[in-house]
Amino acid sequence: MNFLELINKCLLELNYKQVNSMSELVKNDHKRIVAILNIINKEICNVEGWNFLLRRDKLHLPAENTEIDNTVNGRILYLFIDGKKYNFCEDIEPFLTGNAKLGTYSSFSDKLLFPKFKEDKTLEVIYYTKNCVLDSEGKEKTDFENETDTSLIPMPFAEQLLVYGTCLRLKANPQYFKFSYWISMYKEAMLNLKSKTSVSATSYPVVNLFRK
């Protein structure tokens, strides 16, 4: 389901007139729906370690260097050097003073920090992409912009999560007559996404709700 179709689904749920193109989205609620769809899409993608967001990349660490630009487009899950897993270390002091232990790496500003090696190293990185959207040419990006853009959240979960999540955020009133229906459908879709996108048959879904 593309961006325009998601918008029209939201409009239908809200009993608003549907549109034929993005150029017709001129009202304040139209603009709010567009903004909230992007917010909800990002929030869902960032709330869990989803398998559908896993990507792989390789970086080059020159000999005698202890830092390289962090070009990883997301959150690192695993980092391997010479087939050995390196663990992330929050404390950057050992890396800045040249006392970093083998098997560890860290980050500072836009750099990744490593122990010093006498030879060049190839780093294999497994990470969760920060991109949430796919355009019509198959290129990933962070935000919905065009009518044909689609969410990286797999269907049919994307439709239910994004439409009901957007309606909940737009109305934000538990007394609204559709509010309880929207929230139940949203929770159901989140549970299904957690259970049915896992490759492990032993995984089971849990939804945690927090109150401020």
N, C-alpha and C positions, 0 to 999 in steps of 0.2 A: 504494500500500500504506500503510495507516494505522498509527498507533503500536502499537495492540494486535496487529495482524497482524505487525509487525516483531518485537515481543516474543515472540510465539508461534513465529516462524521461528527466533529465537535459542534458545528452549527446545527446539525440535525438533532443532537442530544439536547441542545439548548433552545430548541424550537425557533431558531433563527433561519432566515432565508439563505439557501446555499448559493455558492458563486461558481462561475465558469472559469475564472482565471484569477491570478494573484492581483491583477490590477483593480479588481473590484473590492479588495479588502481595504476599505477607506475609513470605516467606523472605528471608534475607540476599542470596542470589544473585539473587533477583527484583529487589531494590532496586538491586543493583550493575548489573544489565542495564539498568534504566531510566536510571540515572545515566550509564553508559558510552555508551548510544545517543545521549544528548544531547551528550556530549563528542565522540564521533566525528563526529556530524552537523555540529557547529560547526567542528571541525578541518578537515574536508573543504571546507566552504564558505569557510573563511578561507585555505586553502593556495594557492589560485590566483585569478586574475581571471576568474571564470566569467561567461559571457554571460547565463546565466539569473538572475544576481543583479544585473544592471545596472538601475538606476532613474534617473529624471529628476526634478528639482525646480527651482523658481524661488524666489529669495530677493530681498528688497528692501534696497538700501543707500541710506539717505537722504543728501541733499546735505550736504557738509561733515562727514560722519561717516567715521571710518577703521576702525570696528569694528562688528560685529554678532554676535548670538548664533549660535553654530554649531548649527543645528537639523538638519543633514544626518545622517540615520540610517545612517551607514556611512562608507566610505573614498572620498574624492573622487578621481575619475579625471580629469575635465576640468571646468574652470570657465571660462565665457565671459562677457565684458562687451562689449556693443555688437558682438557677433559675433566678437570677438577672443579668442583663447585666452590665459588668464592662467596663468603658471607658478608652482608652489609654491616658496617660498623658506624654507629652514630658519632663516636668520638673522632674528630678529625685531627687532633693534636699529633698522634703518632705518624700520620701521613705528612704533616707539615714539617715535622722535625726529622724525618728520615728513619723513623723507628717502626714503621708499619710491619705487621706480621704477614707472612705468606698465608694465603687463604682468606684474606679480607680485602675489602674495598670500601670506599666512602665517597661522599660528594661534598662539594663546596661551591656555592654560587652556581655557575653553569658548567662546572668541571666534574669529572669522575676522577677519583684519587686511587692510586695503586702503590704496592711496594715496587721498588726499582728492580728491573730485570736486565741482565746483560745482553739479551737478544730480543729481537722483535717478537711481539706476541699478538695472536689473533684472539679476540674476545668474542665468545658466542653469547648472545643475550636473548633471553625469553622475556617478553614484557606484555603488559596490557596496554593496548593503544589508547591514547586520549581522544582519538577520533570517534565520532558517534554516528556519522552520516555517510552515505554513499551517493555520489552523483550519477547521472545517466551514463557517464563514460567509465564507470567503475572505479573512480578515484575517491579515496576516503578524505573526509574533512570533519571539522568540529561542529558545524551548525547547518541547520536547514536554511536554504536560501531560495532555491528554485522549485518550481512545481513538481518536477520529476525526481527530486531528491528522496531517498528512502533511509529509514533508520537502520543501523547495524543490528538492532534488536531483532531477532528472527520473528517472522510471522508464524502463527496468528497472534502471538503474545504482544507484539508491538502495537497493533491496533487497539487492543483492549486496555493496555497499560497507558498509552499516550493519550487516547481519547478520554477515558474516564479520569485519569490523573489530571488532565488539563481542565476538565469540567469541575472537578473538585476544587482545584486551585482558583479557578475563575470565580466561582460562586462563594466558596469559603464560608458557607453557612449551613451548619448541621440541621437547621430547621427547614431548609429547602426540600421540597417534596421528593426530589430525585437523589438527594445526597446519600442516603443510606444504601440505595441501589448501586450508585456509582462506586462507593467505597467497598462494597462487598465484591463487586466485579473486579475492581482493581486488585484486591487482596487475592482473589482466586487466580487471576492472571499471573501475579507475582509468584505464587506457589507453583503454578504450572511451569513457569519459566525456569524456576530453580530445579524442579524435578526432571523435566523433560529435555533440558538442554545438557544435562550431565551425562557423560559417557559411562559412569559407574552405576550399576544397578543397585548398589548398596547405599547410594546417597539418598537422603530424604530431605524435603523442604522444611524450612522453619522461617516464619516471619516474626520479627521482633518489632513491637510497637513501643515507642518511647514517648513519655509525657514530660513537658517542661514544668 
